[in-house]
Each structure stands twice: as C-alpha cells, then as structure tokens.
C-alpha cells in the first residue's frame, strides 16, 4: 500500500475551519487506499505567541525550558487535527515527536535529526489509522525534548517520508508553490513547475523561506519527491526533485535580511588564527555564512563574516573572550545589511553571469560589500534599504518577469475550506 506524508503549516491550521479542511484532505487520501501521515506545525501564530510569553518573564529564556514551552504548540495541533479526522469517521492517532521515534542531537532550539524509529507509526498505519505527528520536535537518547528550529516541521515531514519510503511528501502552506522570487516584493515573479534539489538548497540557504534547508538535504540524500502546494487549492504546486526538464540559467532570486556582518580588525596574520577564531564560534553553536579575508598588510589582516542576527549576543561574547588571546584590536558589527542571491543550474555552463549581476546592481546604484559564489549561486551583501530595487532589477535583467502581476487573494475561512473540499 502506498504511503503519503503531508505537512501542514501554521497558516493552514490557523482556525477550526482550516483544521477541518486539512482533515478532509487527509480523509480523501485515506479513502483512496493510501496510508496517510500528517506532520503539523503550531496553529497560526502560536509559536510567536509562546515565544513572546517566554520573553515576558525572562528576556533570555533557558534553551531547554524554551523547547519545553514551544513544543506544546505542535502538540495542540496534532490533537485537534486528529479529533477533526475522527469526526469524519476515520480512526486517527496523534503522536509527539518522541512517540513517533524522532531522535535528535542535544542542541536545544536547533537540534538535528540523528535517527528515526518509526515502528509505532507504521503499526498505526497498518491498523488503518491516519497518523498525525507533531512537527518541529524530537528527543535525545537521554529523553530530553528538543526542537528543530524555525521551519523544523518541514524536516520532520521529509525525514518521516524517507524513513517510511513514502511515494511523495506534500508540503502544504498558504502559497501555491515556489516562485522565482518573493511575489510580495517582486509582483511579476512566477511560480516554478519544478526545481532541482541543488537549486532549492541554494535558494533556502540564500534566504528563501519556502522550505527549511535541512528538509531539502534529507530529500536529496534519500530521493524524497517533494510537492510544495497550497492547502486551499486543487492546483499543482512545485515539484522539488533530483532532475528538472530544463536547466535555467537563473531559476530564482532570494534575499535575506536576517543576517549581520561582523568585521574583525587587525587580526594577526599567523598560522592557526582563523582556525581558532572560527573554532570558538562553532563551539558556541553559531552558524557562519559568508567569509571574506583581506590581503595581509604589515602582518595583520581584516576578516569579515556574516551570522544570524539572533546570534549577535553570543558572537559578541565569543569575540570579547578572544580579543586579548588572539591579539585582535577590535570588531565592528553591522546589522543593517542584506544578502541577495541569484540561483540557477544553468550558470555552470553560461559565462558572464557574475559580470551581468554586478553591472545591473551598479546601474541601479547598489553597492556590494561582500561576494560569495558556488557552482550555481552568486550571493552579494548590500545595504538593507537597497534590497527591493536590487531584486526587482535582477529579476527583470535575467528574464524572470511574468506577464501577469501576482495578486495575493485574501479569502474567508469558509471560502478556503470550500476550495480545499473540492479536491487535490
């Protein structure tokens, strides 16, 4: 019997009407003879509300206790969706991450999945149940509850799909697929029918919020076919898979305003200094993105790198502890930057893409402070106020503009539920 894993984002479950619409979709799959697993996020803005509650009593909540609190959001969703499925006459079983056999690392707030033991999930499926799993969470071997970071429910769903050898993993949200750029910023962005794992990985790393990067890595490593689509429409969305029919020169443009640039001045240009510096940053569990080192002059150099804005307090603590030890004069933090990236598998065989990107930005008065590249991506750091003009200009220059302007339609819960009820 074929298995389908679905994931419903918070906006897809924001109200009781939307929960019922999700349940009807799951029951429809069940009635087609499929074994159905649904991974759910917290309802609506529940996670943000819980985070605000935590910070109202402790501005720096302990990571472990924050995980204990935030995980309750998904547990509410799993129970409510299971109840909605049962109301439609089909047996359902809700499971926490731990009950579903999701084992993780010990890093609170951004744990990684290390192993899945899905015996209980498979047993429930074989017993005719629709299984509802709380996303975003798991447990360590020692029994400590952990969460997987923002977008972690995507990773939960893809990991379960891989472990269960599912036919497809459908990612449901309030958008109907993956666009060439955020259509709220670039109105002429258009939906992609398909995109490769490699391109989607680069887009996610560059700031596209459609899928969590670790979810795409799981999908690529285990050849899980992803279908990103709207919870409120029967239309096909975007397939993320191993190969695509066409290798577009530029498939999409992403931007990220959630990073800050740190520049360390007057670093001694000595063997092992960079290793010790970034080793200390890694020990603090801080992810570094772009790194640029200037040419050494008089035995010293400057090193610039980008980190998530949310880690600025930690990075300052690390650097303060290294100033005297490494002989660093000072460091400067700039949290008014943004990263803009162009991504496309066809860039491998088309020279001149970087030159075109830099020329377009220069013509539009956008100054570049850092550059990073891969085989299918070029990223630049610019001033945050220039983001909109930069992505609009690049989107047009690389021929990505659609004929029609995107319009974000706001439907009532009743209209959304009616659309979902019509089918998939």
C-alpha positions, 0 to 999 in steps of 0.5 A: 500500500502506498504511503503519503506524508503531508505537512501542514503549516501554521497558516493552514491550521490557523482556525477550526475551519482550516483544521477541518479542511486539512482533515478532509484532505487527509480523509480523501487520501485515506479513502483512496487506499493510501496510508496517510501521515500528517506532520503539523506545525503550531496553529497560526501564530502560536509559536510567536505567541509562546515565544513572546510569553517566554520573553515576558518573564525572562528576556533570555529564556533557558534553551531547554525550558524554551523547547519545553514551552514551544513544543506544546504548540505542535502538540495542540495541533496534532490533537485537534487535527486528529479529533477533526479526522475522527469526526469524519469517521476515520480512526486517527492517532496523534503522536509527539515527536518522541512517540513517533521515534524522532531522535535528535542531537542535544542542541536545544532550539536547533537540534538535528535529526540523528535517527528515526524509529518509526515502528509505532507509526507504521503499526498505526498505519497498518491498523488503518489509522491516519497518523498525525505527528507533531512537527518541529520536535524530537528527543535525545537518547537521554529523553530530553525534548528538543526542537528543530528550529524555525521551519523544523516541521518541514524536516520532520515531514521529509525525514518521516517520508524517507524513513517510511519510503513514502511515494511523495511528501506534500508540503502544504502552506498558504502559497501555491508553490515556489516562485522565482522570487518573493511575489510580495516584493517582486509582483511579476515573479512566477511560480516554478513547475519544478526545481532541482534539489541543488537549486532549492538548497541554494535558494533556502540557504540564500534566504528563501523561506519556502522550505527549511534547508535541512528538509531539502538535504534529507530529500536529496540524500534519500530521493524524497519527491517533494510537492510544495502546494497550497492547502486551499487549492486543487492546483499543482504546486512545485515539484522539488526533485533530483532532475528538472526538464530544463536547466535555467540559467537563473531559476530564482532570486532570494534575499535575506535580511536576517543576517549581520556582518561582523568585521574583525580588525587587525587580526594577526596574520599567523598560522592557526588564527582563523582556525581558532577564531572560527573554532570558538564560534562553532563551539558556541553553536553559531552558524557562519555564512559568508567569509571574506579575508583581506590581503595581509598588510604589515602582518595583520589582516581584516576578516569579515563574516556574516551570522544570524542576527539572533546570534549577535549576543553570543558572537559578541561574547565569543569575540570579547573572550578572544580579543586579548588571546588572539591579539585582535584590536577590535570588531565592528558589527553591522546589522543593517545589511542584506544578502541577495542571491541569484540561483540557477543550474544553468550558470555552470555552463553560461559565462558572464553571469557574475559580470551581468549581476554586478553591472545591473546592481551598479546601474541601479546604484547598489553597492556590494560589500561582500561576494560569495559564489558556488557552482550555481549561486552568486550571493552579494551583501548590500545595504538593507534599504537597497534590497527591493530595487536590487531584486526587482532589477535582477529579476527583470535583467535575467528574464524572470518577469511574468506577464501577469502581476501576482495578486495575493487573494485574501479569502474567508475561512469558509471560502478556503475550506470550500476550495480545499473540499473540492479536491487535490 
